[in-house]
């Protein structure tokens, strides 16, 4: 996606400006792109090599022998990798759904209406991006212990909502800023009940924004380590938790294999959502552009 | 065919002194075509939305055939509103747009498809069911919006500025279509407009609204012949206003005294008021002699094609006169002329 956009920008250079500067500009674009891709992909290649390597030592540029031992460990129920994977997916999906359910009404109010105290609420919603998560988690830990939420997946999901909500509300309120509620009135006038209005009118208009917000929610929850660690009390084992302890154990191949398992779903979700992220869907702004 | 009675309807918005609509009372006969006319912000769309059920009145009642519908939610009221900017659902086909109301009522798909085709015929756009809203022109979208409302067989059809977004030639076409369909289906229809010409041509009766208050509710010709106020007369293109004092059947003004026809004289306000007469009701003559005639000098002459507009200076006042194009006799700027005020066309409105 990034590459096609960058190439497009290079091609759109006005011809009259002369090919030298145009060529230079697109050269810089491509250069920057290559550096970016190296940063993003090179570590992944190292993971790939490591995950399938058998005795890969310093002077060798690529491993001599291929092995699936690390993957066998990953697949082995005793390693608890798959169990952690399921826990992670469950918590991330739950957090995603909950954040959308909470975020939609909030974003609608913030995007559509002017009311007293709106600025304060906006600030409070963004506050978790300023305050370190550790501080929040440490403070919440005591109460969560008291309420029996610590060490439970539900409690972990709840604390994940803290860093997730600002992004979800921010994305969704942008959607509602361009949203025309007259469409809902029109549907009502034609005989649609509230639920039907949401399903046939509101949702189709905001679905791209909901998908993008959901992507953020999923990825933020998916990659939480410190909050899970503090609130989960070692009893809620998500992939990052397991990954950290494995990495500390020094088994490079297993660490690499698990990292790939960890990265996979994130990339998959990104690909699934990417069409909503591309410029083609003006619908991110609701009906405003029609 | 629904009789609509709006009784003492009031809408106040929080934080605003003046009500958006103040004690609005109106009796709309079943099957009629009524215009809510007024300048922007006068409360006409607010009233329409309250009848549709999309806005809650602060006080008052709305009766459909004698039944109060104020607490009936919009989706069950059967008063369907067509918005000014059509609001076709952009991600649905034209067919799905038109059939939306029936789908919401749980009508079987086969029936919906048949009814959609019927409605598209009615608005003279057959065969567009599979297209997308963006593939249609503004005028076509407007017709689809109309079909989408009519398919539900509404008690009351509410049109918000149905012609204002259209080009001049499309406007005439759409206007004729609305009149034809309204007569065919005999659906009680209310439309909102700020254009008095539109209201006059379309409506059986016009409700003129100023600042949230119903000023006059009457047949279109009444607004020309018997406006209730100077502002109403002005809104309908009246330009001649002279301070007046009526004594019996004679009215005295700074430009002269005029004899009134008796039936009008009795209804006219006594004492201080304002004399108004439409420019097309005045006659310009070369010779004096008639009663009710004043003398002045033509200050300007504007040829408008089908008629000519003259400004005649009489004493300290300007009198505007319109002569139709085929009236014999040429009158030029600077000519001294006599302007005749017909005794049965004089009209007094209260002093503002």
Interface residues (C-beta under 8 A of the other chain):
Chain A: X180 X182 X183 X185 X186 X187 X188 X189 X190 X191 X192 X193 X196 X200 X201 X204 X205 X287 X290
Chain B: X49 X52 X53 X54 X73 X74 X75 X76 X79 X80 X81 X83 X85 X87 X89 X90 X91 X100 X101 X104 X105 X134 X148 X149 X152 X158
